[in-house]
C-alpha cells in the first residue's frame, strides 16, 4: 500500500511540473584560443533565448559538435548566470578540436563532399530539475558557399 501511495505522489509531482518551451540557441561567434601541441582551441559564443515566463539560472555548460556523424569539438565551462524570462544571454564555452578529429574531417573534405551534416548538443546545468538540454542539426551545402565549379 505504501508503494502505491509513493507512486501516486511521484506521478502527481511530475504532473505539476510546468511545461517549458525549448531554448533557442544560435552561435553568436567563434574566437581562437591558445592551444596545447596539436589541438585547436576555440571560444564558442552561444546566444541563448528564453521564450518562457520564468528565468533560467545555470551554473555550468557543456557543448559537443559533430560533423558528418563524427565528433569534431567538445567543451565544458563552469560559467554561471541567468537567462531572463523572455530574454537572452550570451554564454562562452571553450571547446577543443583534437588533431585526430581534425584529420578525419580533412580526409572527408578531400572526398569532395558538397554537403556536410552537423549536429550541436549541449546543456545548461541547473540542478536536479533545472538542467536544460539543447540541440540543433542541419546540413551545410559547401557547393553554394564556395560556388560550384565554373561559377567563380
VOMAR-633368 format. One record per atom (N, C-alpha, C): residue in three letters; atom name; x, y, z. Coordinates in Angstrom, 3 decimals. Layout:
// VOMAR-633368
ala CA X Y Z
...
END
This chain:
// VOMAR-633368
unk N 0.819 -1.199 0.000
unk CA 0.000 0.000 0.000
unk C 0.865 1.266 0.000
unk N 1.959 1.204 0.765
unk CA 2.864 2.353 0.828
unk C 3.516 2.607 -0.530
unk N 3.785 1.537 -1.269
unk CA 4.400 1.675 -2.594
unk C 3.445 2.366 -3.558
unk N 2.171 2.010 -3.489
unk CA 1.166 2.632 -4.359
unk C 1.025 4.113 -4.017
unk N 0.996 4.434 -2.742
unk CA 0.885 5.833 -2.322
unk C 2.099 6.632 -2.786
unk N 3.278 6.024 -2.698
unk CA 4.502 6.721 -3.124
unk C 4.493 6.926 -4.639
unk N 4.056 5.928 -5.397
unk CA 3.980 6.045 -6.851
unk C 3.007 7.142 -7.259
unk N 1.852 7.213 -6.591
unk CA 0.877 8.264 -6.884
unk C 1.426 9.649 -6.556
unk N 2.153 9.754 -5.464
unk CA 2.753 11.035 -5.088
unk C 3.795 11.469 -6.117
unk N 4.608 10.533 -6.612
unk CA 5.601 10.858 -7.627
unk C 4.951 11.295 -8.932
unk N 3.885 10.594 -9.347
unk CA 3.200 10.964 -10.582
unk C 2.552 12.328 -10.452
unk N 1.984 12.622 -9.310
unk CA 1.368 13.936 -9.095
unk C 2.427 15.021 -9.111
unk N 3.591 14.730 -8.550
unk CA 4.684 15.716 -8.539
unk C 5.179 16.007 -9.927
unk N 5.334 14.974 -10.763
unk CA 5.794 15.172 -12.135
unk C 4.752 15.908 -12.970
unk N 3.495 15.619 -12.739
unk CA 2.430 16.274 -13.494
unk C 2.328 17.753 -13.152
unk N 2.778 18.130 -11.970
unk CA 2.678 19.537 -11.575
unk C 3.849 20.369 -12.069
unk N 4.881 19.731 -12.662
unk CA 5.993 20.498 -13.211
unk C 5.486 21.306 -14.404
unk N 5.865 22.570 -14.482
unk CA 5.360 23.402 -15.574
unk C 5.999 23.018 -16.906
unk N 5.226 23.156 -17.994
unk CA 5.761 22.946 -19.329
unk C 6.628 24.135 -19.692
unk N 7.787 23.850 -20.250
unk CA 8.680 24.928 -20.685
unk C 9.007 24.734 -22.154
unk N 8.903 25.821 -22.916
unk CA 9.303 25.770 -24.316
unk C 10.804 25.587 -24.399
unk N 11.291 24.945 -25.468
unk CA 12.732 24.755 -25.610
unk C 13.446 26.082 -25.828
unk N 14.694 26.120 -25.408
unk CA 15.521 27.307 -25.611
unk C 15.892 27.433 -27.077
unk N 16.054 28.666 -27.545
unk CA 16.565 28.920 -28.891
unk C 18.048 29.241 -28.757
unk N 18.890 28.472 -29.429
unk CA 20.337 28.611 -29.315
unk C 20.915 28.913 -30.682
unk N 21.730 29.960 -30.789
unk CA 22.433 30.297 -32.025
unk C 23.895 30.557 -31.704
unk N 24.773 30.201 -32.629
unk CA 26.184 30.525 -32.466
unk C 26.348 32.009 -32.786
unk N 26.791 32.773 -31.798
unk CA 26.953 34.213 -31.961
unk C 28.363 34.582 -32.397
unk N 29.324 33.690 -32.193
unk CA 30.691 33.975 -32.593
unk C 31.633 32.863 -32.196
unk N 32.772 32.833 -32.856
unk CA 33.824 31.863 -32.560
unk C 35.148 32.605 -32.598
unk N 35.937 32.454 -31.543
unk CA 37.241 33.103 -31.458
unk C 38.307 32.066 -31.142
unk N 39.512 32.279 -31.649
unk CA 40.626 31.371 -31.380
unk C 41.146 31.576 -29.964
unk N 41.539 30.472 -29.327
unk CA 42.166 30.489 -28.010
unk C 43.537 29.814 -28.118
unk N 44.454 30.108 -27.203
unk CA 45.737 29.395 -27.220
unk C 45.509 27.906 -26.976
unk N 46.221 27.057 -27.728
unk CA 46.087 25.611 -27.592
unk C 47.379 24.981 -27.127
unk N 47.324 23.697 -26.894
unk CA 48.485 22.911 -26.479
unk C 48.841 21.951 -27.593
unk N 50.074 21.938 -28.027
unk CA 50.510 20.959 -29.012
unk C 49.718 21.024 -30.292
unk N 49.101 19.899 -30.627
unk CA 48.405 19.783 -31.914
unk C 46.895 19.919 -31.799
unk N 46.416 20.569 -30.771
unk CA 44.980 20.764 -30.641
unk C 44.611 22.186 -31.032
unk N 43.373 22.351 -31.425
unk CA 42.825 23.659 -31.750
unk C 41.830 24.009 -30.663
unk N 41.966 25.179 -30.067
unk CA 41.042 25.627 -29.016
unk C 40.275 26.830 -29.534
unk N 38.952 26.803 -29.292
unk CA 38.075 27.870 -29.737
unk C 37.138 28.274 -28.609
unk N 36.789 29.534 -28.574
unk CA 35.756 30.025 -27.654
unk C 34.482 30.187 -28.475
unk N 33.495 29.334 -28.200
unk CA 32.220 29.384 -28.922
unk C 31.246 30.206 -28.088
unk N 30.731 31.269 -28.689
unk CA 29.758 32.123 -28.008
unk C 28.365 31.738 -28.488
unk N 27.519 31.341 -27.538
unk CA 26.150 30.951 -27.848
unk C 25.179 32.025 -27.367
unk N 24.274 32.417 -28.238
unk CA 23.190 33.323 -27.836
unk C 22.017 32.440 -27.444
unk N 21.608 32.554 -26.193
unk CA 20.531 31.729 -25.656
unk C 19.312 32.605 -25.450
unk N 18.216 32.242 -26.111
unk CA 16.964 32.977 -25.968
unk C 15.988 32.107 -25.192
unk N 15.387 32.699 -24.184
unk CA 14.451 32.004 -23.306
unk C 13.030 32.465 -23.609
unk N 12.221 31.631 -24.302
unk CA 10.853 32.022 -24.619
unk C 9.848 31.624 -23.536
unk N 10.285 31.613 -22.289
unk CA 9.431 31.184 -21.175
unk C 9.215 32.327 -20.190
unk N 8.216 32.150 -19.338
unk CA 7.839 33.179 -18.366
unk C 8.648 33.115 -17.078
unk N 9.636 32.242 -17.006
unk CA 10.487 32.192 -15.815
unk C 11.952 32.195 -16.232
unk N 12.764 32.868 -15.427
unk CA 14.197 32.957 -15.706
unk C 14.845 31.582 -15.540
unk N 15.957 31.379 -16.211
unk CA 16.713 30.137 -16.110
unk C 18.064 30.443 -15.487
unk N 18.288 29.915 -14.297
unk CA 19.584 30.040 -13.640
unk C 20.414 28.822 -13.995
unk N 21.682 29.039 -14.308
unk CA 22.556 27.916 -14.634
unk C 23.912 28.120 -13.968
unk N 24.602 27.013 -13.755
unk CA 25.936 27.055 -13.163
unk C 26.785 25.958 -13.794
unk N 27.036 26.143 -15.057
unk CA 27.846 25.213 -15.829
unk C 27.217 24.987 -17.189
unk N 28.065 24.720 -18.176
unk CA 27.587 24.491 -19.529
unk C 28.497 23.483 -20.217
unk N 27.921 22.738 -21.143
unk CA 28.670 21.762 -21.926
unk C 28.203 21.852 -23.372
unk N 29.119 21.534 -24.298
unk CA 28.821 21.643 -25.718
unk C 29.585 20.570 -26.471
unk N 28.930 19.950 -27.466
unk CA 29.595 18.988 -28.337
unk C 29.142 19.239 -29.761
unk N 30.081 19.212 -30.696
unk CA 29.799 19.435 -32.105
unk C 30.228 18.217 -32.896
unk N 29.302 17.701 -33.727
unk CA 29.596 16.593 -34.634
unk C 29.481 17.097 -36.061
unk N 30.353 16.587 -36.909
unk CA 30.316 16.910 -38.323
unk C 30.361 15.593 -39.080
unk N 29.365 15.358 -39.936
unk CA 29.250 14.109 -40.692
unk C 29.273 12.884 -39.794
unk N 28.590 12.960 -38.665
unk CA 28.462 11.821 -37.764
unk C 29.684 11.547 -36.910
unk N 30.667 12.417 -36.969
unk CA 31.884 12.226 -36.172
unk C 32.121 13.439 -35.294
unk N 32.608 13.176 -34.094
unk CA 32.886 14.278 -33.164
unk C 33.944 15.194 -33.756
unk N 33.687 16.490 -33.645
unk CA 34.660 17.482 -34.092
unk C 35.215 18.247 -32.907
unk N 34.345 18.691 -32.004
unk CA 34.800 19.506 -30.880
unk C 33.895 19.275 -29.682
unk N 34.467 19.463 -28.490
unk CA 33.669 19.404 -27.271
unk C 34.305 20.308 -26.236
unk N 33.481 20.741 -25.291
unk CA 33.998 21.601 -24.240
unk C 33.016 21.771 -23.108
unk N 33.540 22.221 -21.982
unk CA 32.740 22.492 -20.789
unk C 33.201 23.806 -20.174
unk N 32.328 24.390 -19.370
unk CA 32.657 25.630 -18.677
unk C 31.903 25.675 -17.359
unk N 32.536 26.236 -16.342
unk CA 31.864 26.384 -15.050
unk C 31.179 27.745 -14.933
unk N 30.889 28.361 -16.058
unk CA 30.234 29.659 -16.092
unk C 28.873 29.574 -15.398
unk N 28.511 30.642 -14.708
unk CA 27.207 30.708 -14.038
unk C 26.511 32.001 -14.451
unk N 25.191 31.944 -14.496
unk CA 24.447 33.141 -14.860
unk C 22.962 32.868 -14.920
unk N 22.244 33.799 -15.529
unk CA 20.800 33.716 -15.654
unk C 20.390 34.161 -17.050
unk N 19.482 33.420 -17.638
unk CA 18.825 33.860 -18.870
unk C 17.471 34.388 -18.429
unk N 17.231 35.699 -18.563
unk CA 15.984 36.270 -18.039
unk C 14.753 35.741 -18.763
unk N 13.604 35.858 -18.096
unk CA 12.341 35.464 -18.712
unk C 12.127 36.299 -19.966
unk N 11.736 35.658 -21.042
unk CA 11.564 36.313 -22.337
unk C 12.751 37.203 -22.671
unk N 13.947 36.697 -22.403
unk CA 15.163 37.451 -22.654
unk C 16.239 36.567 -23.247
unk N 17.428 37.109 -23.318
unk CA 18.532 36.371 -23.898
unk C 19.838 36.706 -23.192
unk N 20.789 35.779 -23.331
unk CA 22.133 35.941 -22.775
unk C 23.116 35.290 -23.731
unk N 24.373 35.722 -23.644
unk CA 25.439 35.106 -24.418
unk C 26.341 34.353 -23.449
unk N 26.579 33.061 -23.747
unk CA 27.414 32.195 -22.923
unk C 28.605 31.769 -23.768
unk N 29.805 31.861 -23.203
unk CA 31.014 31.443 -23.906
unk C 31.491 30.115 -23.349
unk N 31.700 29.139 -24.249
unk CA 32.167 27.813 -23.868
unk C 33.441 27.514 -24.655
unk N 34.569 27.291 -23.970
unk CA 35.785 26.905 -24.693
unk C 35.682 25.453 -25.151
unk N 36.002 25.190 -26.415
unk CA 35.960 23.834 -26.953
unk C 37.328 23.469 -27.524
unk N 37.564 22.169 -27.605
unk CA 38.819 21.651 -28.117
unk C 38.553 20.769 -29.328
unk N 39.350 20.956 -30.367
unk CA 39.336 20.093 -31.540
unk C 40.667 19.351 -31.531
unk N 40.613 18.027 -31.388
unk CA 41.865 17.260 -31.357
unk C 42.440 17.126 -32.761
unk N 43.734 16.858 -32.835
unk CA 44.398 16.687 -34.126
unk C 43.796 15.508 -34.891
unk N 43.438 14.438 -34.189
unk CA 42.856 13.268 -34.843
unk C 41.484 13.586 -35.430
unk N 40.649 14.278 -34.669
unk CA 39.324 14.651 -35.170
unk C 39.448 15.601 -36.359
unk N 40.425 16.502 -36.297
unk CA 40.641 17.435 -37.398
unk C 41.100 16.680 -38.652
unk N 41.994 15.700 -38.490
unk CA 42.486 14.920 -39.628
unk C 41.358 14.145 -40.288
unk N 40.451 13.590 -39.492
unk CA 39.303 12.863 -40.063
unk C 38.446 13.786 -40.931
unk N 38.213 14.999 -40.453
unk CA 37.381 15.927 -41.217
unk C 38.098 16.395 -42.483
unk N 39.412 16.581 -42.429
unk CA 40.169 16.976 -43.619
unk C 40.124 15.865 -44.659
unk N 40.172 14.607 -44.206
unk CA 40.069 13.482 -45.131
unk C 38.719 13.496 -45.838
unk N 37.652 13.807 -45.120
unk CA 36.332 13.892 -45.745
unk C 36.258 15.058 -46.723
unk N 36.944 16.158 -46.403
unk CA 36.969 17.312 -47.297
unk C 37.625 16.924 -48.616
unk N 38.650 16.055 -48.533
unk CA 39.330 15.584 -49.734
unk C 38.457 14.732 -50.631
unk N 37.387 14.159 -50.077
unk CA 36.454 13.365 -50.875
unk C 35.542 14.233 -51.727
unk N 35.584 15.545 -51.507
unk CA 34.782 16.464 -52.304
unk C 33.305 16.456 -51.975
unk N 32.948 16.168 -50.728
unk CA 31.535 16.153 -50.329
unk C 30.940 17.548 -50.485
unk N 29.821 17.676 -51.190
unk CA 29.202 19.002 -51.324
unk C 28.386 19.398 -50.099
unk N 27.921 18.401 -49.313
unk CA 27.110 18.740 -48.144
unk C 27.707 18.101 -46.896
unk N 27.627 18.819 -45.816
unk CA 28.181 18.370 -44.540
unk C 27.066 18.410 -43.506
unk N 26.802 17.282 -42.865
unk CA 25.792 17.206 -41.813
unk C 26.439 17.603 -40.493
unk N 25.766 18.487 -39.753
unk CA 26.291 18.871 -38.444
unk C 25.249 18.628 -37.372
unk N 25.716 18.462 -36.165
unk CA 24.840 18.325 -35.001
unk C 25.534 18.988 -33.824
unk N 24.815 19.863 -33.142
unk CA 25.300 20.532 -31.938
unk C 24.411 20.094 -30.783
unk N 25.019 19.648 -29.695
unk CA 24.272 19.278 -28.495
unk C 24.954 19.909 -27.295
unk N 24.156 20.268 -26.316
unk CA 24.733 20.846 -25.116
unk C 23.723 20.911 -23.998
unk N 24.183 21.479 -22.896
unk CA 23.275 21.652 -21.759
unk C 23.723 22.831 -20.918
unk N 22.752 23.419 -20.262
unk CA 22.981 24.409 -19.213
unk C 22.602 23.715 -17.919
unk N 23.549 23.575 -17.017
unk CA 23.328 22.847 -15.765
unk C 22.581 23.727 -14.779
unk N 21.448 23.220 -14.310
unk CA 20.643 23.995 -13.384
unk C 20.137 23.195 -12.203
unk N 20.831 22.134 -11.856
unk CA 20.392 21.339 -10.708
unk C 19.461 20.216 -11.122
unk N 18.844 19.588 -10.131
unk CA 18.056 18.381 -10.331
unk C 16.958 18.536 -11.393
unk N 16.137 19.566 -11.304
unk CA 15.058 19.751 -12.269
unk C 15.274 20.966 -13.164
unk N 16.414 21.647 -13.041
unk CA 16.625 22.872 -13.800
unk C 17.573 22.748 -14.968
unk N 18.143 21.564 -15.206
unk CA 19.067 21.401 -16.323
unk C 18.300 21.484 -17.634
unk N 18.811 22.289 -18.548
unk CA 18.169 22.478 -19.850
unk C 19.098 21.975 -20.949
unk N 18.667 20.969 -21.661
unk CA 19.442 20.428 -22.778
unk C 18.975 21.102 -24.067
unk N 19.908 21.239 -25.006
unk CA 19.566 21.844 -26.282
unk C 20.319 21.129 -27.396
unk N 19.832 21.289 -28.588
unk CA 20.477 20.677 -29.733
unk C 19.966 21.271 -31.025
unk N 20.750 21.092 -32.051
unk CA 20.373 21.550 -33.375
unk C 21.136 20.692 -34.375
unk N 20.573 20.530 -35.546
unk CA 21.261 19.794 -36.590
unk C 20.836 20.358 -37.926
unk N 21.628 20.064 -38.915
unk CA 21.311 20.551 -40.250
unk C 22.388 20.136 -41.229
unk N 22.347 20.760 -42.381
unk CA 23.301 20.456 -43.441
unk C 23.900 21.750 -43.948
unk N 25.204 21.746 -44.091
unk CA 25.912 22.857 -44.720
unk C 26.174 22.453 -46.156
unk N 25.718 23.254 -47.117
unk CA 25.952 22.962 -48.524
unk C 27.159 23.768 -48.970
unk N 28.315 23.113 -49.022
unk CA 29.552 23.807 -49.371
unk C 29.594 24.207 -50.835
unk N 28.851 23.536 -51.695
unk CA 28.861 23.939 -53.112
unk C 28.251 25.326 -53.263
unk N 27.263 25.654 -52.458
unk CA 26.675 27.012 -52.501
unk C 27.587 28.029 -51.851
unk N 28.263 27.618 -50.773
unk CA 29.140 28.539 -50.056
unk C 30.380 28.883 -50.887
unk N 30.940 27.872 -51.534
unk CA 32.173 28.076 -52.286
unk C 31.917 28.353 -53.763
unk N 30.691 28.134 -54.219
unk CA 30.368 28.278 -55.630
unk C 30.678 26.993 -56.365
unk N 29.781 26.568 -57.209
unk CA 30.004 25.347 -57.971
unk C 31.133 25.589 -58.965
unk N 31.815 24.517 -59.396
unk CA 32.898 24.683 -60.365
unk C 32.415 25.438 -61.590
unk N 33.184 26.399 -62.026
unk CA 32.833 27.203 -63.174
unk C 32.045 28.454 -62.833
unk N 31.609 28.614 -61.561
unk CA 30.839 29.806 -61.175
unk C 31.710 30.865 -60.524
unk N 32.945 30.581 -60.304
unk CA 33.798 31.547 -59.582
unk C 34.293 32.638 -60.455
END
